[in-house]
Amino acid sequence: MTQADSVSTTIGVNTLLNQQQTTRTALLQALATGTSQSSIANALAVPLESDVTKLSVVQQNVAIADTVLSTSQQALTNVGNTLTNMLSTAAEALSATPEAQATLAQQFNAALQQTSGFVANASVNGLNLVSTSSSPMTVNTTTEGGQITVANKPSDAASLGVAAVGSSGWSDAAAIKASISQVQSAIAQISSTQASFAAAQNALSFATQVNQSSLLATTQSQAAVSGADIAATAAAAKTSQTQSDLAVAASSEENKLTKSILEMFKNR
């Protein structure tokens, strides 16, 4: 190897060493300030942020559905209580005088009209599970396509099969007994509908708990990889074992470079 070759090679080695040192210094600075972590964190945070958004939307939908069911349940409770009073009214009419029966019939009809009002006022965001114009309600319960469908149960007087008493009142005991039978059947329908809605509410409650746990875990994960948190962690780790590990790694890379340099000279 000539003197010129030796100088040329030495300059090349110094260049490689300087480049390695510059790269290592820049890496340590990036790790200390959080620059490189922030880029990685952002890449991780984006899908997590999307998951948080999706979970939040599902939770909102489930909450609305639960409100719809709760409102329907309250309407059914009011209807059921009113029907119970109507049952008592009709039973009283069996042994009442014709004049009293006429008054009781009016009370029966007025109460029946109230049940229709309870049903009509059971709407939430345009959703009403117990009106004559109601439709089934389907709600997404998970971000993975899970759904619950709640069947609509029209619970107005006509749907329940309870007829109003004619303007002249009950004609005889048989007519009164027919009204009693209709009301008893309606009360049974109300009870069945409430049980069905309660089962749906339980399912929604479970979905809420599961989604809330997922939302909390995902939110915490998102915060853990945020640029600010990563930078703070990296800065705090400058004198920690993490920094020592970086130094060991850097030394290893330098040893590899030194070996490659020796091989370069050896082959001259």
TITORFI-968194 format. One line per 5 residues: number of its first residue (from 1); their letters; for each residue x, z, y of N, C-alpha, C. Coordinates in nm, 2 decimals. Atoms other than C-alpha are relative to their C-alpha. Example, Ala and Ser with C-alpha at 12.3 -4.5 7.8 and 13.67 -1.06 7.14 Angstrom:
1) as) 0.09:0.00:-0.12:1.23:0.78:-0.45:0.09:0.00:0.12; -0.09:0.00:-0.11:1.37:0.71:-0.11:-0.08:0.08:0.11
END
This chain:
1) mtqad) 0.09:0.00:-0.12:0.00:0.00:0.00:0.09:0.00:0.12; -0.08:0.01:-0.12:0.15:-0.10:0.34:-0.04:0.10:0.10; 0.03:-0.09:-0.11:0.16:0.11:0.65:-0.13:-0.04:0.07; 0.13:0.05:-0.06:-0.11:-0.11:0.80:-0.12:0.04:-0.08; 0.11:-0.03:0.09:-0.32:-0.06:0.49:-0.04:0.15:0.01
6) svstt) 0.02:-0.15:-0.01:-0.27:0.32:0.51:-0.08:0.04:0.12; 0.07:-0.04:-0.12:-0.38:0.34:0.87:-0.14:-0.05:0.00; 0.13:0.05:0.00:-0.67:0.12:0.82:-0.09:0.08:-0.09; 0.07:-0.08:0.09:-0.78:0.32:0.52:-0.03:0.14:0.06; 0.02:-0.13:-0.06:-0.74:0.65:0.70:-0.11:0.00:0.11
11) igvnt) 0.10:0.01:-0.10:-0.95:0.53:0.99:-0.14:-0.01:-0.07; 0.13:0.01:0.07:-1.22:0.43:0.74:-0.05:0.13:-0.06; 0.04:-0.13:0.06:-1.21:0.77:0.57:-0.05:0.10:0.11; 0.04:-0.08:-0.11:-1.23:0.95:0.91:-0.14:-0.04:0.05; 0.13:0.05:-0.04:-1.53:0.74:1.00:-0.11:0.05:-0.10
16) llnqq) 0.09:-0.05:0.10:-1.70:0.83:0.67:-0.02:0.15:0.02; 0.01:-0.15:-0.02:-1.62:1.20:0.73:-0.08:0.04:0.12; 0.07:-0.03:-0.12:-1.75:1.19:1.08:-0.15:-0.03:-0.02; 0.14:0.04:0.02:-2.07:1.01:0.97:-0.07:0.11:-0.08; 0.05:-0.10:0.08:-2.12:1.27:0.70:-0.03:0.13:0.07
21) qttrt) 0.01:-0.12:-0.08:-2.06:1.56:0.94:-0.12:-0.01:0.10; 0.11:0.02:-0.09:-2.30:1.41:1.19:-0.13:0.01:-0.06; 0.13:0.00:0.07:-2.57:1.36:0.94:-0.04:0.14:-0.04; 0.02:-0.13:0.05:-2.53:1.71:0.80:-0.04:0.09:0.12; 0.03:-0.08:-0.12:-2.53:1.86:1.15:-0.15:-0.03:0.05
26) allqa) 0.14:0.04:-0.05:-2.85:1.67:1.25:-0.10:0.05:-0.10; 0.10:-0.06:0.10:-3.02:1.78:0.92:-0.02:0.15:0.03; 0.01:-0.14:-0.03:-2.94:2.14:0.99:-0.08:0.03:0.12; 0.07:-0.03:-0.12:-3.06:2.12:1.34:-0.15:-0.03:-0.01; 0.14:0.03:0.02:-3.39:1.95:1.23:-0.07:0.10:-0.08
31) latgt) 0.06:-0.10:0.08:-3.45:2.21:0.97:-0.02:0.13:0.08; 0.01:-0.12:-0.08:-3.38:2.49:1.22:-0.11:-0.01:0.11; 0.10:0.02:-0.11:-3.61:2.34:1.49:-0.14:-0.04:-0.06; 0.13:0.03:0.06:-3.88:2.23:1.25:-0.03:-0.15:0.01; 0.03:0.14:-0.02:-3.85:1.86:1.34:-0.04:-0.08:-0.12
36) sqssi) 0.03:0.07:0.13:-3.83:1.72:0.99:-0.12:0.06:-0.07; 0.11:-0.07:0.06:-4.07:1.98:0.86:-0.13:-0.05:0.06; 0.13:0.04:-0.07:-4.33:1.88:1.12:-0.05:-0.14:-0.05; 0.04:0.13:0.06:-4.33:1.52:0.99:-0.06:0.01:-0.13; 0.05:-0.03:0.13:-4.37:1.64:0.64:-0.13:0.07:0.00
41) anala) 0.12:-0.08:-0.01:-4.63:1.89:0.74:-0.12:-0.08:0.05; 0.11:0.09:-0.05:-4.83:1.63:0.93:-0.05:-0.08:-0.12; 0.04:0.09:0.11:-4.84:1.41:0.62:-0.08:0.08:-0.10; 0.07:-0.09:0.09:-4.96:1.71:0.42:-0.13:0.05:0.06; 0.11:-0.06:-0.07:-5.20:1.84:0.68:-0.12:-0.10:0.02
46) vples) 0.10:0.10:-0.02:-5.39:1.51:0.73:-0.11:0.01:-0.11; 0.10:-0.01:0.10:-5.56:1.51:0.39:-0.07:0.14:-0.01; 0.06:-0.14:0.00:-5.62:1.89:0.41:-0.10:0.01:0.11; 0.09:0.00:-0.11:-5.78:1.84:0.74:-0.13:-0.08:-0.03; 0.12:0.07:0.05:-6.01:1.58:0.59:-0.08:0.08:-0.10
51) dvtkl) 0.08:-0.09:0.09:-6.10:1.82:0.31:-0.08:0.10:0.07; 0.06:-0.11:-0.08:-6.18:2.09:0.56:-0.13:-0.06:0.07; 0.11:0.07:-0.06:-6.41:1.84:0.74:-0.11:-0.02:-0.10; 0.10:0.04:0.10:-6.59:1.73:0.43:-0.07:0.13:-0.05; 0.06:-0.12:0.04:-6.64:2.09:0.31:-0.09:0.06:0.10
56) svvqq) 0.08:-0.05:-0.11:-6.77:2.19:0.65:-0.14:-0.07:0.01; 0.13:0.08:0.00:-7.03:1.91:0.64:-0.09:0.04:-0.12; 0.08:-0.04:0.11:-7.14:2.01:0.29:-0.06:0.13:0.02; 0.05:-0.13:-0.02:-7.17:2.37:0.39:-0.12:-0.01:0.10; 0.10:0.02:-0.10:-7.38:2.26:0.69:-0.13:-0.05:-0.07
61) nvaia) 0.12:0.06:0.07:-7.61:2.05:0.47:-0.07:0.10:-0.09; 0.05:-0.11:0.09:-7.65:2.34:0.22:-0.07:0.10:0.08; 0.06:-0.10:-0.08:-7.73:2.58:0.50:-0.14:-0.05:0.05; 0.12:0.06:-0.05:-8.00:2.34:0.64:-0.10:0.00:-0.12; 0.09:0.00:0.11:-8.15:2.30:0.29:-0.05:0.14:-0.03
66) dtvls) 0.05:-0.13:0.03:-8.16:2.67:0.24:-0.10:0.05:0.11; 0.10:-0.03:-0.10:-8.34:2.71:0.57:-0.13:-0.06:-0.02; 0.12:0.07:0.04:-8.59:2.45:0.46:-0.08:0.08:-0.11; 0.06:-0.07:0.11:-8.65:2.64:0.14:-0.05:0.14:0.05; 0.04:-0.13:-0.05:-8.67:2.98:0.32:-0.13:-0.01:0.08
71) tsqqa) 0.12:0.02:-0.08:-8.93:2.84:0.57:-0.12:-0.03:-0.09; 0.11:0.04:0.09:-9.13:2.69:0.28:-0.05:0.13:-0.07; 0.04:-0.12:0.07:-9.12:3.02:0.10:-0.08:0.10:0.08; 0.08:-0.08:-0.09:-9.25:3.21:0.40:-0.14:-0.06:0.01; 0.13:0.06:0.00:-9.53:2.96:0.43:-0.08:0.02:-0.12
76) ltnvg) 0.06:-0.02:0.12:-9.61:3.00:0.07:-0.05:0.15:-0.01; 0.03:-0.14:0.01:-9.61:3.38:0.10:-0.13:0.02:0.09; 0.12:-0.01:-0.08:-9.86:3.35:0.39:-0.12:-0.06:-0.06; 0.11:0.06:0.07:-10.07:3.11:0.20:-0.05:0.09:-0.12; 0.04:-0.09:0.12:-10.07:3.34:-0.11:-0.07:0.12:0.05
81) ntltn) 0.07:-0.12:-0.05:-10.17:3.64:0.09:-0.14:-0.03:0.05; 0.13:0.04:-0.05:-10.45:3.45:0.26:-0.09:-0.03:-0.12; 0.08:0.03:0.12:-10.57:3.33:-0.08:-0.05:0.12:-0.07; 0.04:-0.13:0.06:-10.57:3.68:-0.21:-0.12:0.06:0.08; 0.11:-0.05:-0.08:-10.79:3.78:0.08:-0.13:-0.08:-0.02
86) mlsta) 0.11:0.08:0.02:-11.02:3.49:0.02:-0.06:0.03:-0.14; 0.05:-0.04:0.14:-11.05:3.60:-0.35:-0.09:0.12:0.02; 0.08:-0.13:-0.02:-11.17:3.94:-0.23:-0.13:-0.03:0.07; 0.12:0.04:-0.07:-11.41:3.77:0.01:-0.11:-0.06:-0.09; 0.09:0.06:0.09:-11.56:3.56:-0.26:-0.06:0.10:-0.10
91) aeals) 0.04:-0.10:0.09:-11.58:3.85:-0.50:-0.11:0.09:0.06; 0.10:-0.08:-0.07:-11.77:4.05:-0.24:-0.13:-0.07:0.02; 0.12:0.08:-0.02:-12.01:3.77:-0.19:-0.10:0.00:-0.12; 0.08:0.00:0.12:-12.13:3.80:-0.55:-0.11:0.10:0.00; 0.10:-0.11:0.00:-12.31:4.12:-0.48:-0.06:0.02:0.14
96) atpea) 0.04:-0.01:-0.14:-12.39:4.06:-0.11:-0.14:-0.06:0.02; 0.13:0.06:-0.04:-12.73:3.97:0.05:0.02:-0.14:0.04; -0.02:0.14:-0.05:-12.79:3.61:0.14:0.06:-0.01:0.14; -0.05:0.00:-0.14:-12.73:3.69:0.51:0.15:0.04:0.00; -0.14:-0.04:0.01:-12.40:3.87:0.42:0.08:-0.11:-0.06
101) qatla) -0.07:0.11:0.07:-12.30:3.58:0.19:0.03:-0.11:0.10; -0.02:0.10:-0.10:-12.34:3.34:0.48:0.12:0.04:0.09; -0.11:-0.04:-0.08:-12.10:3.55:0.69:0.13:0.00:-0.07; -0.12:0.00:0.08:-11.86:3.59:0.41:0.05:-0.15:-0.03; -0.04:0.14:0.02:-11.86:3.21:0.35:0.07:-0.05:0.13
106) qqfna) -0.07:0.04:-0.13:-11.76:3.16:0.72:0.14:0.06:0.00; -0.13:-0.06:0.01:-11.48:3.40:0.67:0.09:-0.07:-0.10; -0.08:0.07:0.11:-11.37:3.22:0.35:0.05:-0.13:0.06; -0.04:0.13:-0.05:-11.36:2.89:0.53:0.10:0.01:0.11; -0.10:-0.03:-0.11:-11.17:3.03:0.83:0.13:0.03:-0.06
111) alqqt) -0.12:-0.03:0.07:-10.91:3.17:0.60:0.06:-0.12:-0.06; -0.05:0.13:0.07:-10.88:2.84:0.41:0.06:-0.09:0.11; -0.05:0.08:-0.10:-10.82:2.67:0.74:0.14:0.05:0.04; -0.12:-0.06:-0.03:-10.54:2.91:0.81:0.11:-0.04:-0.09; -0.10:0.04:0.10:-10.36:2.81:0.49:0.06:-0.14:0.04
116) sgfva) -0.05:0.13:-0.04:-10.34:2.45:0.62:0.10:0.01:0.12; -0.09:-0.02:-0.11:-10.18:2.58:0.94:0.14:0.05:-0.04; -0.13:-0.05:0.05:-9.91:2.77:0.75:0.08:-0.11:-0.06; -0.06:0.11:0.07:-9.83:2.46:0.55:0.06:-0.10:0.11; -0.04:0.10:-0.10:-9.82:2.23:0.86:0.12:0.05:0.08
121) nasvn) -0.11:-0.05:-0.08:-9.58:2.46:1.04:0.13:0.03:-0.08; -0.11:-0.03:0.08:-9.33:2.48:0.76:0.11:-0.11:0.00; -0.09:0.11:-0.01:-9.11:2.20:0.89:0.14:0.05:0.06; -0.13:-0.03:-0.06:-8.73:2.22:0.96:0.07:-0.13:0.01; -0.06:0.13:-0.02:-8.56:1.92:1.11:-0.07:-0.11:-0.06
126) glnlv) 0.08:0.11:0.06:-8.85:1.71:1.00:-0.02:0.01:-0.15; 0.02:-0.02:0.15:-8.83:1.84:0.64:-0.10:0.10:-0.02; 0.11:-0.09:0.04:-9.14:2.00:0.49:-0.03:-0.02:-0.15; 0.01:0.01:0.14:-9.15:2.06:0.12:-0.15:0.03:-0.05; 0.13:-0.05:0.05:-9.51:2.19:0.11:-0.12:-0.07:0.07
131) stsss) 0.11:0.07:-0.06:-9.71:1.95:0.33:-0.05:-0.12:-0.08; 0.05:0.12:0.08:-9.92:1.65:0.21:0.09:-0.12:0.01; -0.09:0.12:-0.02:-9.66:1.41:0.35:0.14:0.04:-0.04; -0.13:-0.04:0.04:-9.37:1.59:0.19:0.07:-0.09:-0.10; -0.08:0.08:0.10:-9.09:1.43:-0.01:0.10:0.09:-0.07
136) pmtvn) -0.11:-0.08:0.06:-8.83:1.56:-0.25:0.12:0.01:0.09; -0.12:-0.02:-0.09:-8.52:1.70:-0.08:0.12:0.00:-0.09; -0.12:0.01:0.07:-8.18:1.61:-0.21:0.12:0.04:0.09; -0.11:-0.05:-0.09:-7.87:1.79:-0.08:0.13:0.00:-0.08; -0.14:0.00:0.06:-7.50:1.74:-0.15:0.05:0.14:0.00
141) ttteg) -0.05:-0.14:0.01:-7.36:2.07:-0.28:0.15:0.01:-0.01; -0.14:0.01:0.01:-7.00:1.96:-0.33:0.06:-0.12:0.07; -0.06:0.12:-0.05:-6.75:1.72:-0.19:0.03:-0.11:-0.10; -0.03:0.09:0.11:-6.72:1.56:-0.53:-0.13:-0.07:-0.06; 0.12:0.07:0.04:-7.08:1.43:-0.55:-0.10:0.09:-0.06
146) gqitv) 0.10:-0.09:0.06:-7.26:1.74:-0.68:-0.13:0.00:0.09; 0.13:0.00:-0.07:-7.63:1.74:-0.58:-0.10:0.09:-0.06; 0.12:-0.08:0.04:-7.94:1.95:-0.60:-0.12:-0.07:0.06; 0.12:0.06:-0.05:-8.28:1.78:-0.58:-0.12:0.10:-0.02; 0.11:-0.09:0.00:-8.58:2.00:-0.49:-0.13:-0.08:0.01
151) ankps) 0.12:0.08:0.00:-8.92:1.86:-0.58:-0.09:0.06:0.11; 0.10:-0.04:-0.10:-9.18:1.87:-0.31:-0.13:0.05:-0.07; 0.12:-0.07:0.06:-9.49:2.09:-0.37:-0.11:0.01:0.11; 0.10:-0.01:-0.10:-9.78:2.01:-0.14:-0.09:0.12:-0.03; 0.07:-0.13:0.02:-9.96:2.34:-0.09:-0.11:0.02:0.10
156) daasl) 0.11:-0.01:-0.08:-10.24:2.26:0.15:-0.13:0.03:-0.08; 0.12:-0.03:0.07:-10.60:2.35:0.06:-0.04:-0.11:-0.10; 0.04:0.11:0.09:-10.68:2.01:-0.08:0.09:-0.01:-0.12; -0.10:0.02:0.11:-10.36:1.99:-0.29:-0.02:0.12:-0.10; 0.02:-0.12:0.08:-10.43:2.34:-0.42:-0.14:0.00:-0.07
161) gvaav) 0.13:0.02:0.07:-10.78:2.23:-0.52:-0.11:0.11:0.05; 0.10:-0.10:-0.05:-10.97:2.49:-0.30:-0.09:-0.07:0.10; 0.09:0.06:-0.09:-11.28:2.35:-0.14:-0.07:0.10:0.10; 0.07:-0.08:-0.10:-11.45:2.48:0.17:-0.15:0.02:-0.04; 0.14:-0.02:0.03:-11.79:2.63:0.14:-0.09:-0.08:0.09
166) gssgw) 0.09:0.08:-0.08:-12.08:2.42:0.27:-0.05:0.08:0.12; 0.05:-0.06:-0.12:-12.23:2.49:0.61:-0.12:0.10:-0.03; 0.11:-0.09:0.03:-12.53:2.66:0.44:0.05:0.12:-0.09; -0.05:-0.11:0.08:-12.30:2.89:0.24:-0.01:-0.03:-0.15; 0.01:0.02:0.14:-12.28:2.94:-0.13:-0.15:-0.01:-0.04
171) sdaaa) 0.14:0.02:0.04:-12.60:2.82:-0.30:-0.04:0.11:-0.10; 0.03:-0.10:0.11:-12.58:3.07:-0.59:0.12:0.07:-0.05; -0.11:-0.08:0.05:-12.36:3.30:-0.79:0.10:-0.10:-0.07; -0.08:0.09:0.07:-12.23:3.00:-0.99:0.10:-0.07:0.10; -0.08:0.06:-0.10:-12.10:2.84:-0.67:0.11:0.10:0.05
176) ikasi) -0.10:-0.10:-0.04:-11.93:3.16:-0.57:0.11:0.01:-0.11; -0.09:-0.01:0.11:-11.77:3.19:-0.91:0.09:-0.13:-0.01; -0.08:0.12:0.00:-11.65:2.83:-0.88:0.11:0.01:0.11; -0.10:-0.02:-0.10:-11.48:2.92:-0.55:0.11:0.10:-0.05; -0.09:-0.10:0.06:-11.32:3.23:-0.72:0.10:-0.07:-0.09
181) sqvqs) -0.08:0.07:0.10:-11.19:3.01:-1.00:0.11:-0.09:0.07; -0.09:0.09:-0.07:-11.04:2.76:-0.75:0.11:0.08:0.07; -0.10:-0.08:-0.07:-10.86:3.03:-0.55:0.10:0.06:-0.10; -0.09:-0.05:0.10:-10.72:3.19:-0.87:0.10:-0.10:-0.05; -0.09:0.11:0.04:-10.58:2.86:-0.98:0.10:-0.03:0.11
186) aiaqi) -0.09:0.02:-0.11:-10.43:2.81:-0.63:0.11:0.10:0.01; -0.10:-0.11:0.00:-10.26:3.15:-0.64:0.10:-0.02:-0.11; -0.09:0.02:0.11:-10.11:3.06:-0.97:0.10:-0.12:0.04; -0.08:0.11:-0.05:-9.98:2.73:-0.82:0.11:0.05:0.10; -0.09:-0.05:-0.10:-9.83:2.91:-0.53:0.11:0.08:-0.06
191) sstqa) -0.10:-0.08:0.07:-9.65:3.16:-0.76:0.10:-0.09:-0.07; -0.09:0.09:0.08:-9.51:2.87:-0.97:0.09:-0.07:0.10; -0.08:0.07:-0.10:-9.39:2.69:-0.66:0.11:0.09:0.06; -0.10:-0.10:-0.05:-9.22:3.00:-0.52:0.11:0.02:-0.10; -0.10:-0.02:0.10:-9.04:3.05:-0.85:0.10:-0.12:0.00
196) sfaaa) -0.08:0.12:0.00:-8.92:2.69:-0.84:0.09:-0.01:0.12; -0.08:0.00:-0.12:-8.80:2.72:-0.48:0.11:0.11:-0.01; -0.09:-0.11:0.01:-8.63:3.05:-0.56:0.12:-0.04:-0.09; -0.11:0.05:0.08:-8.43:2.88:-0.84:0.09:-0.09:0.08; -0.08:0.10:-0.08:-8.32:2.61:-0.60:0.09:0.08:0.10
201) qnals) -0.08:-0.08:-0.09:-8.21:2.88:-0.35:0.11:0.07:-0.06; -0.12:-0.07:0.07:-8.00:3.06:-0.61:0.11:-0.10:-0.02; -0.10:0.10:0.03:-7.83:2.73:-0.69:0.08:-0.03:0.13; -0.07:0.02:-0.13:-7.76:2.67:-0.32:0.09:0.12:0.04; -0.08:-0.11:-0.03:-7.63:3.02:-0.28:0.13:0.00:-0.07
206) fatqv) -0.13:0.01:0.08:-7.38:2.97:-0.56:0.09:-0.11:0.06; -0.07:0.11:-0.05:-7.28:2.64:-0.41:0.07:0.04:0.13; -0.05:-0.05:-0.13:-7.23:2.81:-0.07:0.13:0.09:-0.03; -0.11:-0.09:0.04:-7.00:3.08:-0.23:0.12:-0.08:-0.04; -0.11:0.08:0.05:-6.79:2.82:-0.41:0.06:-0.08:0.11
211) nqssl) -0.05:0.08:-0.11:-6.76:2.59:-0.11:0.07:0.09:0.11; -0.06:-0.09:-0.10:-6.68:2.89:0.12:0.14:0.04:-0.05; -0.13:-0.03:0.05:-6.39:2.99:-0.11:0.09:-0.12:0.01; -0.09:0.12:-0.01:-6.26:2.63:-0.12:0.03:-0.03:0.15; -0.02:0.03:-0.14:-6.30:2.60:0.26:0.11:0.10:0.05
216) lattq) -0.10:-0.10:-0.04:-6.10:2.92:0.31:0.14:-0.03:-0.05; -0.13:0.03:0.05:-5.83:2.82:0.08:0.06:-0.12:0.06; -0.05:0.13:-0.06:-5.80:2.47:0.22:0.04:0.02:0.15; -0.04:-0.03:-0.14:-5.80:2.60:0.58:0.13:0.08:0.01; -0.13:-0.08:0.01:-5.52:2.85:0.49:0.11:-0.10:-0.03
221) sqaav) -0.11:0.09:0.04:-5.32:2.57:0.33:0.03:-0.09:0.11; -0.02:0.08:-0.11:-5.37:2.35:0.63:0.08:0.07:0.11; -0.08:-0.08:-0.10:-5.24:2.63:0.86:0.14:0.02:-0.05; -0.13:-0.03:0.05:-4.95:2.69:0.63:0.10:-0.11:0.01; -0.09:0.11:-0.01:-4.82:2.34:0.66:0.00:-0.06:0.14
226) sgadi) 0.00:0.05:-0.14:-4.89:2.29:1.03:0.14:0.00:0.06; -0.13:0.02:-0.06:-4.59:2.18:1.24:0.05:0.13:0.06; -0.05:-0.12:-0.07:-4.58:2.50:1.44:0.04:0.11:-0.10; -0.04:-0.10:0.10:-4.58:2.72:1.13:0.13:-0.03:-0.07; -0.12:0.04:0.07:-4.32:2.52:0.95:0.12:0.02:0.09
231) aataa) -0.12:-0.02:-0.09:-4.09:2.52:1.26:0.04:0.15:0.01; -0.03:-0.14:-0.01:-4.12:2.89:1.30:0.06:0.06:-0.13; -0.06:-0.04:0.13:-4.05:2.94:0.93:0.15:-0.04:-0.01; -0.14:0.05:0.01:-3.74:2.72:0.95:0.09:0.07:0.09; -0.08:-0.07:-0.09:-3.61:2.89:1.26:0.04:0.14:-0.05
236) aakts) -0.02:-0.14:0.05:-3.65:3.23:1.10:0.10:0.00:-0.12; -0.08:0.01:0.13:-3.46:3.10:0.79:0.14:-0.04:0.03; -0.14:0.04:-0.03:-3.14:3.01:0.98:0.11:0.09:-0.07; -0.10:-0.09:0.06:-2.96:3.32:0.85:-0.05:0.05:-0.13; 0.06:-0.05:0.13:-3.16:3.36:0.53:0.07:-0.07:-0.12
241) qtqsd) -0.04:0.07:0.12:-3.10:3.25:0.18:-0.02:-0.15:0.00; 0.02:0.14:-0.01:-3.25:2.92:0.26:0.11:-0.07:0.07; -0.11:0.06:-0.07:-2.98:2.85:0.51:0.13:-0.01:-0.09; -0.11:0.00:0.09:-2.72:2.95:0.25:-0.01:-0.11:-0.10; 0.02:0.11:0.09:-2.87:2.71:0.01:0.03:-0.14:0.06
246) lavaa) -0.04:0.13:-0.07:-2.84:2.43:0.27:0.15:-0.02:0.01; -0.15:0.00:-0.02:-2.48:2.52:0.32:0.06:-0.04:-0.13; -0.05:0.03:0.14:-2.41:2.50:-0.06:-0.03:-0.15:-0.02; 0.03:0.14:0.02:-2.59:2.17:-0.07:0.09:-0.09:0.08; -0.08:0.08:-0.09:-2.39:2.04:0.22:0.15:-0.01:-0.06
251) sseen) -0.14:0.00:0.05:-2.06:2.15:0.06:0.01:-0.09:-0.12; 0.00:0.08:0.12:-2.16:1.98:-0.26:0.01:-0.15:0.04; -0.01:0.13:-0.04:-2.21:1.66:-0.08:0.13:-0.04:0.06; -0.13:0.02:-0.06:-1.88:1.70:0.10:0.10:-0.02:-0.11; -0.09:0.01:0.12:-1.71:1.75:-0.24:-0.01:-0.13:-0.06
256) kltks) 0.02:0.13:0.06:-1.86:1.44:-0.37:0.07:-0.11:0.09; -0.06:0.10:-0.09:-1.74:1.25:-0.06:0.16:0.01:-0.02; -0.14:-0.02:0.02:-1.39:1.40:-0.11:0.05:-0.07:-0.12; -0.04:0.06:0.13:-1.38:1.29:-0.47:0.00:-0.15:0.01; 0.01:0.14:-0.02:-1.49:0.94:-0.37:0.12:-0.05:0.08
261) ilemf) -0.11:0.04:-0.08:-1.21:0.93:-0.11:0.13:-0.01:-0.08; -0.12:0.00:0.08:-0.95:1.03:-0.36:0.00:-0.12:-0.10; 0.01:0.12:0.09:-1.07:0.76:-0.60:0.04:-0.12:0.07; -0.03:0.11:-0.08:-1.04:0.52:-0.32:0.15:-0.02:0.02; -0.15:0.00:-0.01:-0.67:0.61:-0.26:0.06:-0.03:-0.13
266) knr) -0.05:0.01:0.13:-0.61:0.62:-0.63:0.00:-0.15:-0.04; 0.01:0.14:0.04:-0.72:0.26:-0.67:0.08:-0.10:0.09; -0.09:0.09:-0.09:-0.49:0.13:-0.39:0.12:-0.04:-0.07
END
